[in-house]
Amino acid sequence: MIKDLEFLRKKGKDWALGFLVAPDCKMNRKNIKTQTIFVFFSKYISVFIILVVNAVLARILSPEEFGIVAAISVFITFFNIVADIGIGSAIVQNRELSQNDVDMLFTLTLYFSMFLTVFFIIFSFGIAGFYGNDVYIRIGAALSLSLFFNALNTVPNAVLMKNEKFVSVGIRTITSNLFSGLCAIYFALRGVGYYSLVIQSVCCSAMIFIWNFSNTRLRIRKKIDFSCVKKVKDFSVYWFGFNVFNYFARNVDNLLTGKFLGATALGYYDKAYKLMLYPVQNLTYVLNPILHPILAKYQTDLKIVYRNYVKVLKILSIIGIYIEAFCLFNGREIIFVIFGKQWENAIQAFKILSISIWFQITNSSTGAIYASINKTKLMLKSGMIYIPIQILLVIIAIGRKRIEAIAVAAATGLIIKFFIDYIILIKRGFKYSFVKFLENFKMEPVLFIVCYCSMIVGRRIEIESNIIVLIYNLVLSGSTFVIALLVTRQIKYLKI
């Protein structure tokens, strides 16, 4: 198998997802490549839809209204993690589960989803007490529907990904985001305020479940059999444990900002954070759902996984360093163009958070790799080291009572996470040298400096329109970046 891969490489037919060309893949290489390209375009069509919807909603709703929903979304995210319990990823990973096992897991998630929905409605009273606002009781009751569909979707979504139905997932993503976004805009214009965001969440989760369920052959079993749980528990326990710890690290900033700085400050911070996450989540989204189910087939051959993962990682790294430079330099224009000038207070927080973009883009695929080589226990250990550091940094920053200080804490923690994750993954997961691994990225600082400096020089030309400034800097920095790639010979890593 290794010789076959090497032969393809020498013939100049390598592709970013080189591991997909292994001869015993069920799909041929061309078909998988086509599906991946489709997922790429479908995802970025969805990103465009989401940005347009958010841009419209940001001009209708106030930062306080966004902050109110963001505050309770912190808890919804946690309950979604509890609902999954690592079962979704375990289904993708485990190649020995029968159809009956999958049906039984789906049946168990149905009952568990009902329980969580009722529990969250009751829990909403506690959220209202925590924030001192009874509005969270009504919002919690409404968002419990979103929780129900998200929880119930765990198994159907995993089945689609395991069966590599990437085209179906791409169409689903576009459809659900478009419909739910239009619903949110309609109700926002009707004057329902933050409830338009709640309606958007419920519509999106309901559509995704209906689509996924209709494209799978899942059945509800009358008799409960827990034997299927034993087949996935070793994998899912560590996956679930990491996600729970990671949840607190990722959301402690929102939780404490909403509590001590108020809904308006949280609205600004949440917008800055989510905007920073767009390139991080939506770049790696194309790869992560494909990395895990495909690489899981070669979990016993670490050389194949490592070699091809580094190739993919290098592509993410080059794209990520450009995105970081562009966002860091053009934070003001990006905020104004997408959300409007009323969101000016989010600019500095966005710029600070942008410093961590490269580290996040390169690091965001580690979860899929830990899962692919069946090392979720190592993933949990890395989380247990990083997460207390992140929480401590945010707690210290909250005393400054400025969202910029919280942004510094969050960005610092995310950078630290990069080193912790890769030291453990490379040294203990793959048994390779971490120092040699870092040598793959030695040219990225040079690319960043060249790209950033080109925009500094270009700023001498005064332009009043924010959107024209963005286009001008995009063309200028993009051209300079391509030249830098050619000069440093890094362009070879982007060749398909």
C-alpha angles and dihedrals in degrees: 000000000000091000090052091052092047091050091054091048093052090050089060095247098120116135132192090261095048094161089068092072095070108133097237096056112126092228123055118249095251093053094050092046089052091050092049092051088050091051089050094054095039091052094050092046085056091048089053091049092049092048092050092047092048091046090055094043091047088060093048103039128053127240088250092057091050089047093054093055092041090056095057092038087069089066094041088056091054093050090049089056090049089049092056097045087185092290095123095057091040091057090052092047101044112080095184101063114119125217088255090054091052092047090051092050089051090051091051092050089052092059092040091050091055091050094048092048093055092042092052092052089055091042089056089074088061091049089052089052092047093054096031094235125112092204088085090068092063094039091048092053090051095045091050086079090058089049091051095054093042091052093046091049094062097093100036091051092048091051092053092049093046090052089048094239091160095149092056090049091050094052090045092052094052094045097047095046093047096048096043091045093053090048091052093050092047094052092042089056088049088061102249091132118198091003087076087067090050091051089050092054095047094046093049096049092044093051093047092052094046091049095047095044093049090053095052132063097231121151133193112241120218096209119060117228119178095190090098090061091062090060094059105027098093092055098036097047093062092040091051092045092054093047092051092051092042090051092061092047092049096044107033088091093056093042095053095038091056092046101045105021100035138238096293094055089045089052091057094043094045092051091050092047096047092046089053089050095055096084091037097052099032097048096050093037088076092057108030098064088050098040096060103048093041099042091044087074089065099039092129094054105067094175093064093045094047097045095050094039091058089054091054091043092054090056091050090048095054093046091043096053091054093048091050093051092047096047093044093053098039101039094123095050093044092053094046095047097046103034107014135244093292086076094059092121089067095060101087093043089051093050092049093048090048089068087074096050097098092046091050096045092051092041099043094081095058093091091059090048095048087052094044094056091040094245101130089134089064089048090056091050092052089050093051089057098044102038099063088050092052093047092048092051092052093046090053092047095049089068089067089061093215126115089220090063090049089050090054090052093048094047092047091051093049091052091050088050090059092060096042094049096048097042089057097038097046100037101036102021101042099016092230133131114275092205092055089046091057090052087074088072101043094114097050095085089054092050091049094051093047092048095046094045091052089060092047090055091045092054089076087084108081115223123172101197112085094207092051089049089054093049092046093050091044092055094041097046093038093054092046091048093053091049090049090051090053094047094047091041091235090127089084090073091061096051114116 
